[in-house]
């Protein structure tokens, strides 16, 4: 005798799992299987999967896939035990009844009935509890990449940090706002951008970096490996969303009148970042100023940003949804065709089945996404995907909020967990937005705890009480947002719940990144197809979490196929050395003497014949001299180089050893001069 319960409801309420279990569940559902049989098969599969993974390595019990299997397994085990218990009660009562021991037999029958009822209630309540009482804290699994890396160097993310980028000891206020040029160093920021792009592409100069980016992008879009062509337009999406409600509508300057005075200057795209990108496009790539657009379409571009840019680049177009011709803006025109179809089909976002964009966005040959390093009271974090909430043509973006972690109000986390529709995936997969983006950049010079709050000093290393002073770039949007999430989660952990409200630590914070990386993690009934062309999106990039918050290394740093994080930490490259773990461990470069006056020697060991390149770069990343570039046999390599004609200073001596299909990097700082 089996205890009867509503198996289908239990399975629906337990539907927080992903990957292999999700594929199995969907396959069984498509076979019109009864709820009871579906429950049994999924219970067996979840139990076997959990035991197979956890017994060899108990720490895997904390992995997201294990956390999704555990509720199904535990419900199934309770159900089995309850049925076995009930069977035992009834069998024992039968034997007593045959021996005419009616009183204990009746007691066992009653106990069996009540046990069955109690167990059924417990199973049902457990299912309900697991559907609503999800732990609010995320558990990040280290170094388990999902998806396929994108970019010239797939999955590469570059993080440059330089404390000289901003002025440390100032208070962000009406008198001294963070966006005032007096609070940041344009030369340092521009140098950080140059270094970032070179490290991202593997090139040693700005022109080659941009050329590689354009060729990769155009080949990916089916245009062939062609460079930028004169006349092609570039649309730069900045993050200046609060201008829609904090600006003086006459001047587009920051207003502090009335209630607006309660808000300090809010962290948004730093003008110096936008300036550095335009400078590169105009003076390195050769893009005509008239072919560059800057806008935050749902809002405005702040007047302080406009004035800072047009002082040197007067021909750049500043788009606006309204007519501000008298302020040098050009009114954007709304596309008459639907540009995005949201894949939930109105089920989750009931007032947002589709979206119109602006012609200047949809007709652009390339997009550049300049987001900010901030947490968010609805999405948990707001980066490049969330930045496009400002690209649509409606007056507000409230229609998209049901697709986030907090659908109703700020910090009311009603959609935690995994396997739910996430609107960011449609945005990242859109042919006009995520898939038409040449460069993804996160401005972390001044980071914040929320989209509508001012920048704060960060406590974690390497910031240590300063502004974050960071720039992060990638051609892989998923990888970039994964790294930024880890950085934000680290700071939120050390910075405290009272400051960060645990926003970057919410359960399911990376649900959209898993789904963007692989269809294995899509919810039941959701097929992400923002073009509505029966052409589901493919992997948009690679997602994983770093090994720990001290070393901050990803699979790519150990030679794997996951994210490869390169950090430029105040003039020193970190993370480029361990691309192939077995060989890199012995790839130790020695230089002597150090400091060097007239000459120095370099020594390292090669396990295989390799083409080596040895170059000196200054601390801004510019190549000073290529010392060697040739094929050398396996063994110990030693050679002396002359440095007497170099200006005194600190240089990075970097060595690359190229073998078949693989390149290993290593390097060491060297001081030249007395």
C-alpha positions in Angstrom: 0.0 0.0 0.0 1.5 3.3 -1.0 0.6 6.7 0.6 -1.3 8.8 -1.9 -0.2 12.4 -2.5 -0.2 14.9 -5.3 3.1 14.0 -7.0 2.7 16.5 -9.8 2.4 19.4 -7.3 5.4 18.2 -5.4 7.5 18.2 -8.6 6.3 21.6 -9.6 7.1 23.1 -6.2 10.5 21.4 -6.2 11.3 22.7 -9.7 14.4 24.8 -8.7 16.9 22.5 -10.3 19.0 22.8 -13.4 21.3 21.2 -15.9 21.0 17.4 -16.3 18.1 17.1 -13.9 16.2 19.8 -15.8 16.8 18.1 -19.1 15.5 14.8 -17.7 12.5 16.4 -16.1 11.5 18.1 -19.3 12.0 14.9 -21.3 9.8 12.9 -18.9 7.1 15.7 -18.9 7.0 15.6 -22.7 6.2 11.9 -22.5 2.9 12.7 -20.7 4.0 10.6 -17.7 1.8 10.4 -14.7 2.7 12.5 -11.7 3.4 9.5 -9.5 5.8 7.9 -12.0 7.5 11.2 -12.7 8.0 11.8 -9.0 9.6 8.3 -8.5 12.0 8.6 -11.5 13.1 12.1 -10.5 13.5 11.0 -6.9 15.7 8.1 -7.9 17.7 10.2 -10.4 18.2 13.1 -7.9 19.3 10.6 -5.1 21.7 8.8 -7.4 23.1 12.1 -8.8 23.6 13.5 -5.3 25.4 10.4 -3.9 27.5 10.0 -7.0 28.8 13.5 -6.8 29.0 14.1 -3.0 30.4 10.8 -1.7 33.8 11.1 -3.6 34.0 14.8 -2.6 31.8 15.9 0.3 32.4 19.7 -0.3 30.3 19.3 -3.5 27.2 19.3 -1.3 27.4 23.1 -1.4 27.5 23.3 -5.2 24.4 24.8 -6.8 23.6 21.7 -8.8 23.7 19.7 -5.5 21.5 22.2 -3.7 18.9 21.7 -6.5 19.1 18.0 -6.3 19.0 17.8 -2.5 15.3 18.9 -1.9 14.0 16.4 -4.5 16.2 13.7 -3.0 15.1 14.4 0.6 11.4 14.5 -0.3 11.8 11.2 -2.2 13.6 9.6 0.8 10.9 10.7 3.2 8.3 9.4 0.9 10.0 6.0 0.7 10.5 5.8 4.5 6.9 6.8 5.1 5.6 4.1 2.8 7.9 1.5 4.3 6.8 2.5 7.8 3.1 2.3 6.8 3.6 -1.2 5.2 5.4 -2.4 8.3 2.6 -1.2 10.6 -0.1 -2.9 8.5 1.8 -6.1 8.2 2.4 -6.3 11.9 -1.3 -5.5 12.6 -2.3 -8.3 10.3 -0.3 -10.9 12.2 -1.7 -9.7 15.5 -5.3 -9.8 14.1 -4.8 -13.4 12.9 -3.7 -14.2 16.5 -6.9 -12.5 17.8 -4.9 -9.8 19.5 -7.5 -7.2 18.3 -6.6 -4.3 20.6 -2.8 -4.0 19.6 -3.7 -4.7 16.0 -6.2 -1.9 15.9 -3.7 0.4 17.6 -1.1 -0.4 14.8 -3.7 0.2 12.1 -4.5 3.5 13.6 -0.8 4.3 14.0 -0.2 3.3 10.3 -3.0 5.6 9.1 -1.9 8.5 11.2 1.8 7.9 10.2 0.8 7.9 6.6 -1.3 11.1 7.0 1.5 12.8 8.9 4.1 11.8 6.4 2.0 13.0 3.5 1.5 16.4 5.2 5.2 16.5 5.9 6.1 15.8 2.3 3.6 18.4 1.1 4.8 21.0 3.6 8.4 20.3 2.7 7.7 20.9 -0.9 5.9 24.2 -0.1 8.7 25.3 2.2 11.3 24.6 -0.5 9.3 26.6 -3.0 9.2 29.8 -0.9 11.7 29.5 1.9 14.8 29.6 -0.3 18.0 30.6 1.5 18.6 34.2 0.6 22.4 33.8 0.5 24.0 32.5 -2.7 26.6 29.7 -2.6 29.2 30.2 -5.3 30.8 27.1 -6.7 34.5 27.8 -7.5 36.0 26.9 -10.9 33.2 25.1 -12.6 32.8 26.9 -15.9 29.6 26.8 -17.9 29.3 27.7 -21.6 31.6 28.7 -24.3 34.1 31.6 -24.1 33.8 34.5 -26.5 36.4 36.9 -27.8 39.7 36.9 -29.7 41.1 35.2 -26.6 38.0 33.3 -25.5 36.8 34.1 -22.0 39.4 36.7 -21.3 38.5 39.5 -18.9 41.0 42.3 -18.1 40.8 44.2 -14.8 43.1 47.2 -14.5 43.5 48.9 -11.2 45.4 52.1 -10.5 44.8 54.2 -7.3 46.1 57.3 -9.1 43.1 57.3 -11.4 41.1 59.3 -8.8 41.7 61.7 -6.0 41.5 59.7 -2.8 40.6 62.1 0.0 37.6 64.0 -1.2 33.9 63.8 -0.2 31.4 63.2 -3.0 29.1 66.1 -2.6 27.3 68.9 -4.4 30.5 71.0 -4.1 32.9 68.3 -5.0 31.0 65.7 -7.2 32.9 62.6 -8.3 32.3 63.5 -12.0 34.2 66.8 -11.7 37.5 66.5 -13.7 39.3 67.7 -10.6 38.5 64.4 -8.9 40.0 62.1 -11.6 43.2 62.0 -13.7 42.3 61.8 -17.4 45.9 60.8 -18.4 45.9 57.8 -16.0 42.4 56.7 -17.1 43.4 56.9 -20.8 46.5 54.8 -20.1 44.4 52.2 -18.2 42.1 52.0 -21.3 45.0 51.4 -23.6 46.5 48.8 -21.3 43.1 47.0 -21.0 42.6 46.8 -24.7 46.1 45.5 -25.4 45.8 42.8 -22.7 42.4 41.9 -23.9 43.4 41.4 -27.5 47.0 40.2 -26.9 48.4 43.1 -29.1 51.2 45.4 -28.2 49.8 48.7 -29.5 46.5 50.5 -29.7 45.9 50.4 -33.4 46.4 46.7 -33.6 44.1 46.2 -30.6 41.2 48.0 -32.2 41.9 46.3 -35.6 41.8 42.9 -34.0 38.5 43.7 -32.2 36.8 44.9 -35.4 38.0 41.9 -37.4 36.9 39.4 -34.8 33.5 41.1 -34.4 32.8 41.4 -38.1 33.8 37.8 -38.8 31.5 36.7 -36.0 28.7 38.6 -37.6 29.4 37.0 -41.0 30.9 40.0 -42.6 34.4 38.5 -42.8 37.5 39.4 -40.9 37.3 43.0 -42.0 38.5 46.1 -40.2 36.5 49.2 -39.5 35.3 51.1 -42.6 34.8 54.8 -42.9 31.2 55.8 -42.5 30.3 53.0 -40.1 28.5 54.3 -37.0 29.4 53.5 -33.4 26.7 53.9 -30.7 28.1 54.3 -27.1 25.5 53.4 -24.4 26.5 55.2 -21.2 24.9 54.8 -17.8 23.4 58.1 -16.7 19.9 56.9 -15.8 19.3 59.2 -12.9 19.3 62.3 -15.2 15.7 61.4 -16.0 14.7 62.6 -12.5 17.6 64.5 -10.9 18.4 66.9 -13.8 17.1 70.4 -14.3 14.8 69.8 -17.3 15.9 73.1 -18.8 19.6 72.8 -18.6 20.2 69.0 -18.1 22.5 70.0 -15.2 22.3 68.3 -11.8 19.6 70.0 -9.8 19.6 70.2 -6.0 16.3 72.1 -5.7 13.6 70.8 -3.3 13.7 67.0 -2.8 16.5 66.6 -5.3 18.8 68.1 -2.8 18.4 64.9 -0.6 20.5 62.9 -3.1 24.2 63.2 -3.3 25.9 62.8 -6.8 25.0 59.3 -7.8 27.6 56.9 -9.2 27.3 56.7 -13.0 29.6 56.6 -16.0 32.6 58.8 -15.3 33.1 61.4 -18.0 36.8 60.4 -18.2 35.9 56.9 -19.3 33.7 58.1 -22.1 36.4 60.6 -23.1 39.1 58.0 -23.3 37.0 55.7 -25.5 36.1 58.6 -27.9 39.8 59.7 -28.0 40.8 56.1 -29.1 38.1 55.9 -31.7 38.9 59.3 -33.3 42.7 59.4 -32.9 43.6 55.7 -33.2 40.9 54.1 -35.3 40.2 57.1 -37.4 36.4 57.2 -36.8 34.8 60.5 -37.9 33.3 62.3 -34.9 30.0 62.6 -36.8 29.8 58.8 -36.9 29.9 58.5 -33.1 26.7 58.6 -31.0 26.5 58.9 -27.2 23.3 58.4 -25.4 21.3 56.9 -22.5 18.1 56.9 -24.5 15.5 56.5 -21.7 17.1 59.4 -19.8 19.5 62.1 -20.9 23.3 62.6 -21.1 24.3 64.9 -18.2 25.3 68.4 -19.2 28.6 67.9 -17.3 29.4 64.9 -19.5 28.4 66.7 -22.7 30.6 69.8 -21.9 33.6 67.6 -21.0 33.4 65.7 -24.3 32.6 68.5 -26.8 35.4 70.6 -25.5 37.8 68.4 -27.6 35.3 66.4 -29.8 32.7 68.9 -30.9 31.4 66.8 -33.8 30.2 63.8 -31.7 26.4 63.2 -31.7 24.6 63.3 -28.3 21.3 61.6 -28.6 18.2 62.4 -26.5 14.6 61.1 -26.5 13.4 64.7 -26.3 14.1 67.9 -28.3 17.2 69.5 -26.7 18.6 70.9 -29.9 19.4 74.2 -28.1 21.7 72.2 -25.8 23.5 70.5 -28.7 21.5 67.3 -28.6 20.0 65.4 -31.5 16.6 63.9 -31.0 16.5 60.1 -31.3 13.9 58.5 -33.6 11.8 55.5 -32.5 12.0 52.4 -34.7 8.6 51.5 -36.0 9.3 47.8 -35.9 9.4 45.6 -32.8 13.0 45.0 -32.0 12.9 42.5 -29.1 10.4 39.8 -28.3 10.7 38.7 -24.6 10.9 35.0 -24.4 8.5 34.6 -21.4 5.7 35.7 -23.8 4.0 37.9 -21.2 3.8 35.2 -18.6 6.2 36.8 -16.1 6.4 40.3 -17.5 2.7 40.8 -18.2 3.1 44.2 -19.7 6.3 43.6 -21.7 5.8 41.1 -24.5 8.0 43.1 -26.8 10.2 46.2 -27.1 10.8 49.1 -29.4 14.3 50.6 -29.6 15.6 53.8 -31.3 16.8 53.8 -34.9 20.2 55.1 -33.9 20.7 52.0 -31.8 19.3 49.4 -34.3 21.1 50.9 -37.3 24.5 51.3 -35.6 27.2 49.1 -37.0 28.7 48.7 -33.6 27.8 49.3 -29.9 30.1 50.0 -27.0 28.5 49.4 -23.6 29.9 51.6 -20.8 28.3 50.3 -17.6 29.1 50.9 -13.9 30.3 48.6 -11.1 27.2 48.8 -8.8 24.8 46.7 -6.8 21.1 46.9 -7.4 18.0 46.8 -5.2 16.0 44.8 -7.7 18.5 42.8 -9.9 21.2 42.4 -7.1 23.8 43.8 -9.5 23.6 46.2 -12.4 26.2 45.8 -15.1 26.3 45.8 -18.9 23.1 43.7 -19.4 21.0 45.8 -17.0 22.5 49.0 -18.6 20.2 48.3 -21.6 17.1 48.9 -19.4 17.9 52.5 -20.5 17.9 51.6 -24.2 14.2 51.0 -24.7 11.7 53.7 -25.7 9.2 53.6 -22.8 9.1 56.4 -20.2 10.1 53.9 -17.5 11.6 50.4 -17.2 9.1 49.1 -14.6 7.6 46.7 -17.1 10.9 44.7 -17.0 11.2 44.5 -13.2 9.2 41.2 -13.0 12.0 39.5 -14.8 14.5 40.4 -12.0 15.2 38.9 -8.5 12.9 41.6 -6.8 9.8 42.0 -9.0 7.6 44.2 -6.9 9.7 46.7 -4.9 13.3 47.5 -3.9 14.9 44.9 -1.7 11.8 42.7 -1.7 13.3 39.5 -2.9 10.4 37.4 -4.2 12.1 35.7 -7.2 15.2 34.2 -5.6 16.6 30.9 -6.7 17.4 29.3 -10.0 15.6 28.2 -13.1 13.4 31.3 -13.5 12.9 33.5 -16.5 15.5 36.3 -16.4 15.0 39.3 -18.8 18.8 40.0 -18.9 19.3 36.9 -21.1 17.0 38.2 -23.8 18.9 41.5 -23.7 22.2 39.9 -23.9 21.0 37.7 -26.8 19.4 40.5 -28.8 20.9 41.1 -32.2 20.6 44.9 -31.6 22.0 45.0 -28.1 24.3 42.3 -26.6 25.1 40.7 -30.0 25.9 44.0 -31.7 28.4 45.1 -29.0 32.0 45.5 -30.0 33.3 46.1 -26.5 31.9 45.6 -23.0 33.4 47.9 -20.4 32.5 48.3 -16.7 33.5 51.6 -15.1 34.7 50.8 -11.6 36.5 54.0 -10.9 33.7 55.0 -8.4 31.6 51.9 -7.4 28.4 52.0 -5.4 26.0 49.9 -3.4 23.0 50.7 -5.5 22.0 52.2 -8.8 20.6 55.4 -7.2 23.3 55.9 -4.5 26.5 57.7 -4.5 30.0 56.1 -4.7 31.7 54.9 -1.6 35.2 53.9 -0.6 35.7 50.1 -0.7 37.2 48.2 2.1 38.5 45.0 0.4 41.9 44.5 -1.2 43.3 46.0 -3.3 41.2 49.0 -2.6 41.8 49.2 1.2 39.6 52.2 1.9 40.0 54.0 -1.4 37.7 54.3 -4.4 37.8 51.1 -6.4 39.8 52.8 -9.2 39.1 49.9 -11.6 38.2 49.4 -15.3 37.1 46.0 -16.5 36.8 45.0 -20.2 36.0 42.0 -22.3 34.5 40.8 -25.5 32.7 38.1 -23.5 29.8 39.7 -21.8 29.0 36.7 -19.6 32.6 36.3 -18.4 32.8 40.1 -17.7 29.7 40.1 -15.6 30.8 37.0 -13.7 34.0 38.6 -12.7 32.2 41.8 -11.7 29.8 39.8 -9.6 32.6 38.1 -7.7 34.2 41.5 -7.1 30.9 43.0 -5.8 30.1 39.9 -3.7 33.6 40.1 -2.1 33.1 43.8 -1.2 29.5 43.2 0.0 30.8 40.4 2.3 33.6 42.5 3.8 31.7 45.9 3.6 28.8 44.6 5.6 25.1 44.0 5.2 24.2 47.4 6.7 26.0 49.0 3.8 25.3 46.6 0.9 22.0 45.0 2.0 23.5 41.7 0.8 22.4 42.7 -2.7 25.2 41.0 -4.7 24.9 37.9 -2.4 21.3 37.0 -3.1 20.4 33.4 -4.0 20.0 33.2 -7.8 22.1 36.3 -8.4 24.0 34.4 -11.1 20.9 32.6 -12.5 20.9 34.9 -15.6 24.6 34.2 -16.2 24.1 30.5 -16.0 21.2 30.7 -18.5 23.1 33.0 -20.8 26.0 30.6 -20.8 24.1 27.4 -21.5 20.6 26.3 -22.4 20.9 23.5 -19.9 19.9 26.0 -17.2 16.9 27.5 -19.0 13.6 27.2 -17.1 10.9 24.8 -18.2 8.9 26.3 -21.0 11.3 29.1 -21.8 13.2 29.2 -25.1 15.3 32.4 -25.3 14.6 33.7 -28.8 14.5 37.5 -28.6 14.2 37.8 -32.4 11.1 35.5 -32.4 12.6 33.7 -35.4 12.6 30.1 -34.1 16.3 30.5 -33.6 17.2 30.1 -30.0 20.3 31.8 -28.7 23.5 29.8 -28.4 26.0 30.2 -25.6 26.6 33.9 -25.1 29.8 33.3 -23.1 31.4 31.5 -20.2 30.3 31.7 -16.6 32.1 30.6 -13.4 33.2 31.9 -10.0 36.8 32.4 -9.0 38.7 30.0 -6.7 38.7 32.3 -3.7 38.6 36.0 -3.0 42.3 36.2 -2.3 43.9 34.6 -5.3 40.9 35.5 -7.6 41.8 32.9 -10.3 39.5 31.2 -12.8 39.8 28.0 -14.8 41.5 29.9 -17.6 44.3 30.9 -15.2 45.0 27.2 -14.7 45.0 26.3 -18.4 41.3 25.4 -18.6 38.6 26.6 -21.0 36.8 28.9 -18.5 37.3 32.6 -17.7 40.8 33.9 -17.9 41.2 36.9 -15.7 44.2 39.2 -16.3 44.8 41.9 -13.7 46.9 44.9 -14.2 47.5 45.8 -10.6 49.2 49.2 -10.3 51.6 48.5 -13.1 52.1 44.8 -12.7 50.4 42.0 -14.7 48.8 39.3 -12.6 47.2 36.1 -13.9 48.8 35.8 -17.3 51.4 33.2 -16.2 49.5 30.0 -15.5 47.8 29.4 -18.8 49.0 25.8 -18.8 49.2 24.5 -15.3 51.7 21.7 -15.7 54.3 23.6 -17.6 53.7 27.0 -16.1 54.5 25.8 -12.6 58.2 25.5 -13.6 58.3 28.5 -15.9 60.2 30.7 -13.5 61.9 33.7 -15.0 65.1 35.0 -13.2 66.9 38.2 -14.0 70.2 39.4 -12.5 71.5 41.8 -11.5 68.3 43.5 -10.4 68.6 46.6 -10.2 70.6 46.6 -13.5 72.9 49.4 -14.6 74.4 48.6 -18.0 73.1 45.1 -18.7 71.2 42.2 -17.2 70.8 38.5 -17.8 67.7 36.5 -18.0 67.3 32.8 -17.3 64.4 30.3 -17.5 63.8 26.6 -18.4 61.8 25.3 -21.3 60.4 21.7 -21.2 59.6 21.8 -25.0 61.0 23.5 -28.0 59.3 26.9 -28.2 59.2 30.2 -30.0 60.1 32.7 -27.3 59.5 36.4 -27.3 61.0 38.6 -24.6 59.9 42.2 -24.4 60.3 45.1 -22.0 57.3 47.3 -21.3 56.9 50.3 -19.1 54.4 50.5 -16.4 51.7 52.0 -18.7 51.9 48.8 -20.8 53.8 50.4 -23.8 56.4 48.2 -25.4 59.9 49.7 -25.0 61.9 47.0 -26.7 61.6 43.5 -28.0 64.7 41.8 -26.8 64.3 38.4 -28.4 61.9 36.6 -30.8 63.1 33.2 -32.1 62.7 29.5 -31.8 64.8 27.9 -29.1 65.2 24.2 -28.1 64.1 22.7 -24.8 66.5 23.3 -21.8 67.8 26.2 -19.9 67.8 29.5 -21.7 70.3 32.2 -20.6 71.2 35.4 -22.3 72.5 38.9 -21.5 71.0 42.1 -22.8 72.2 45.7 -22.9 70.1 48.3 -21.0 72.6 51.2 -20.8 70.6 53.4 -23.2 67.3 53.0 -21.5 65.9 55.8 -19.2 66.1 54.9 -15.6 62.9 53.3 -14.2 61.0 50.1 -13.5 60.1 47.9 -16.4 58.3 44.6 -16.9 60.3 41.9 -18.6 57.7 39.6 -20.1 58.4 36.2 -21.7 56.1 34.3 -23.9 56.9 30.7 -25.0 54.7 29.6 -27.9 54.3 25.8 -28.5 51.9 24.0 -30.8 48.4 25.4 -30.0 49.5 27.0 -26.7 51.3 30.0 -25.4 52.8 30.4 -21.9 53.4 33.8 -20.3 55.6 34.8 -17.5 57.3 37.9 -16.3 59.3 39.8 -13.7 59.8 43.4 -12.8 63.3 44.9 -13.3 64.7 48.2 -12.2 67.0 49.9 -14.7 69.5 52.6 -13.7 71.4 53.5 -10.6 
